[in-house]
Amino acid sequence: MFIQIIQGKCTKQDELRALLDTWGHELSPGATGWLGGTYGFTDDDMFIGVVRFESREAAMANSKRPEQTAWAEKVAACMDGPITYHDCEDVTLMMDGGSDNAGFVQVIQGKVSDPSMIKALFADTTQLHAMRPEILGATFAVEEDGTFTETVSFTDEASAREGEKLQPPEEVKEMLDSMMSGATFYDLHHPWFESASH
């Protein structure tokens, strides 16, 4: 899987949402290899889109379509400033990667020196699922320099906040603490989703 993260300040939220809806209806049928996307705004007007493709090649082929270029220009014009892109070929899924039924999504960005430790944590989620049933899944996308974007889907925000109060096992806590030091958390209170299967 290949994940592209798109983010930037946007106060014209209705306008951007309409543009994204247009993409879903009109452009997604021609986007070969597109799997889906998770989108939302933070309280301080940061837009974040986490878009999934089968491969980098599929994502780049989509970017080269003339209609995609024209649409991207409209999106850029809608934003309050520059758009930041993160392209990640190194993607790990936890519990199928998430759910389009999530009521709350948290996006975490930071740097990690050893992604393999986190991937090992994602591989065995039996204990986590027992402790935190409100977590529906996550994606962990890493760039070559160790910059990561983790997207965690929850059933709802109230359950997520309750779950945060639980202490994980000590070795897991140490790993997460080191990973999350200096990380930025983006809360998407009203996320929406697009999926190729819908």
C-alpha positions as CSV (number, residue, x, y, z in Angstrom):
1,M,0.0,0.0,0.0
2,F,1.0,3.6,-0.6
3,I,-0.3,6.5,1.5
4,Q,-0.2,10.2,0.6
5,I,-1.0,12.6,3.4
6,I,-2.2,16.1,2.3
7,Q,-2.5,18.8,4.9
8,G,-2.8,22.6,5.1
9,K,-4.8,25.4,6.7
10,C,-8.2,25.9,5.3
11,T,-11.0,28.2,6.6
12,K,-13.2,27.5,3.5
13,Q,-14.2,24.1,4.9
14,D,-17.6,23.8,3.1
15,E,-15.9,24.7,-0.2
16,L,-13.1,22.1,0.2
17,R,-15.5,19.4,1.4
18,A,-17.6,20.0,-1.8
19,L,-14.4,19.7,-3.9
20,L,-13.5,16.4,-2.2
21,D,-17.1,15.2,-2.8
22,T,-16.7,16.1,-6.5
23,W,-13.5,14.1,-6.7
24,G,-15.2,11.1,-5.2
25,H,-18.1,11.2,-7.6
26,E,-16.4,12.3,-10.8
27,L,-12.6,11.6,-10.7
28,S,-12.3,8.5,-8.5
29,P,-13.7,6.1,-11.1
30,G,-10.7,6.9,-13.3
31,A,-8.1,6.7,-10.5
32,T,-6.8,3.2,-11.0
33,G,-5.4,1.7,-7.8
34,W,-7.1,4.2,-5.5
35,L,-8.3,2.5,-2.3
36,G,-9.9,5.2,-0.2
37,G,-9.3,8.2,2.0
38,T,-9.8,9.6,5.5
39,Y,-10.5,13.3,5.8
40,G,-11.2,15.9,8.4
41,F,-10.5,19.3,10.0
42,T,-9.0,20.1,13.3
43,D,-10.4,22.8,15.6
44,D,-7.9,25.2,14.3
45,D,-8.8,24.7,10.6
46,M,-6.0,22.3,9.7
47,F,-7.3,20.0,6.9
48,I,-5.8,16.5,6.8
49,G,-6.4,14.0,4.1
50,V,-4.9,10.5,4.3
51,V,-5.3,8.9,0.8
52,R,-4.6,5.3,0.2
53,F,-3.4,3.7,-3.1
54,E,-2.3,0.2,-4.1
55,S,1.1,1.5,-5.0
56,R,3.3,4.5,-5.6
57,E,2.9,4.0,-9.3
58,A,-0.9,4.1,-9.1
59,A,-0.7,7.4,-7.1
60,M,1.7,9.0,-9.5
61,A,-0.3,7.9,-12.5
62,N,-3.4,9.5,-10.9
63,S,-1.4,12.8,-10.3
64,K,-0.5,13.0,-14.0
65,R,-4.2,12.9,-15.2
66,P,-5.2,16.3,-16.6
67,E,-8.5,16.3,-14.7
68,Q,-6.6,15.6,-11.5
69,T,-4.3,18.5,-12.1
70,A,-7.2,20.9,-12.8
71,W,-8.9,19.6,-9.6
72,A,-5.7,20.0,-7.5
73,E,-5.5,23.6,-8.7
74,K,-9.0,24.3,-7.3
75,V,-8.0,22.7,-4.0
76,A,-4.9,24.8,-3.8
77,A,-6.9,28.0,-4.4
78,C,-9.3,27.0,-1.6
79,M,-6.5,26.7,1.0
80,D,-5.3,29.5,3.2
81,G,-1.6,28.8,2.5
82,P,0.7,26.1,1.1
83,I,-0.2,22.4,1.1
84,T,2.2,19.9,2.6
85,Y,2.4,16.4,1.1
86,H,3.9,13.3,2.7
87,D,4.4,10.3,0.4
88,C,4.8,7.0,2.2
89,E,5.6,3.6,0.6
90,D,6.3,2.0,4.0
91,V,2.8,1.3,5.3
92,T,1.7,-1.0,8.1
93,L,-1.9,-1.7,8.9
94,M,-3.4,-2.5,12.3
95,M,-6.7,-4.4,12.4
96,D,-7.3,-3.9,8.7
97,G,-6.3,-0.3,8.8
98,G,-9.4,1.4,10.2
99,S,-13.0,1.7,9.4
100,D,-15.3,4.0,7.4
101,N,-17.7,3.8,10.4
102,A,-15.3,5.6,12.7
103,G,-16.8,8.5,14.7
104,F,-13.4,10.0,15.7
105,V,-10.0,9.9,14.1
106,Q,-6.7,10.9,15.5
107,V,-3.7,11.6,13.3
108,I,-0.3,11.6,14.9
109,Q,2.9,12.8,13.2
110,G,6.4,12.6,14.4
111,K,9.8,10.9,13.9
112,V,10.7,7.4,14.8
113,S,14.3,6.0,14.8
114,D,13.3,2.3,14.6
115,P,9.9,1.7,12.8
116,S,10.3,-2.1,13.2
117,M,9.4,-1.8,16.9
118,I,6.2,-0.1,16.1
119,K,5.4,-2.6,13.4
120,A,5.9,-5.4,15.8
121,L,3.4,-3.7,18.1
122,F,0.9,-3.5,15.3
123,A,1.4,-7.2,14.4
124,D,-0.1,-8.5,17.6
125,T,-3.1,-6.6,18.6
126,T,-4.9,-9.2,20.7
127,Q,-4.0,-7.5,24.0
128,L,-4.7,-4.0,22.7
129,H,-8.1,-5.0,21.3
130,A,-9.0,-6.5,24.7
131,M,-8.0,-3.3,26.5
132,R,-9.1,-0.8,23.9
133,P,-12.2,-2.1,22.0
134,E,-13.0,1.4,20.8
135,I,-10.0,1.3,18.5
136,L,-11.2,0.1,15.1
137,G,-7.8,0.1,13.4
138,A,-4.9,2.2,12.3
139,T,-2.4,2.9,9.5
140,F,1.3,3.6,10.2
141,A,3.0,5.3,7.3
142,V,6.7,6.1,7.4
143,E,8.9,8.2,5.1
144,E,12.5,7.5,4.4
145,D,13.8,10.0,7.0
146,G,11.7,8.3,9.8
147,T,8.9,10.9,9.7
148,F,5.7,9.0,10.4
149,T,2.0,9.6,10.2
150,E,-0.2,7.3,12.2
151,T,-4.0,7.5,11.6
152,V,-6.1,5.8,14.4
153,S,-9.8,5.2,13.9
154,F,-12.1,5.1,17.0
155,T,-15.8,4.2,17.5
156,D,-16.3,7.7,19.0
157,E,-14.4,10.4,20.8
158,A,-15.9,9.8,24.3
159,S,-14.7,6.2,24.3
160,A,-11.3,7.2,23.0
161,R,-10.8,9.7,25.8
162,E,-11.8,7.0,28.4
163,G,-9.4,4.5,26.8
164,E,-6.6,7.0,26.9
165,K,-6.7,6.8,30.7
166,L,-5.8,3.1,30.7
167,Q,-2.1,2.4,31.3
168,P,-0.6,0.0,28.7
169,P,1.9,-2.7,29.7
170,E,5.2,-1.1,30.8
171,E,7.3,-2.2,27.8
172,V,4.6,-0.9,25.4
173,K,4.4,2.4,27.4
174,E,8.1,2.9,27.1
175,M,8.1,2.3,23.3
176,L,5.1,4.6,22.8
177,D,6.6,7.4,25.0
178,S,9.8,7.4,23.0
179,M,7.9,7.4,19.7
180,M,5.5,10.1,20.7
181,S,8.0,12.5,22.2
182,G,7.8,15.6,20.1
183,A,4.8,14.2,18.1
184,T,1.9,16.3,17.0
185,F,-1.7,15.1,17.5
186,Y,-4.5,16.2,15.2
187,D,-8.0,15.4,16.3
188,L,-10.6,15.0,13.6
189,H,-13.9,15.3,15.5
190,H,-16.0,14.9,12.4
191,P,-14.1,12.7,10.0
192,W,-15.5,11.6,6.7
193,F,-14.4,8.8,4.4
194,E,-14.3,7.7,0.7
195,S,-13.8,4.1,-0.3
196,A,-13.3,2.5,-3.7
197,S,-15.6,-0.4,-2.6
198,H,-18.5,2.0,-2.0
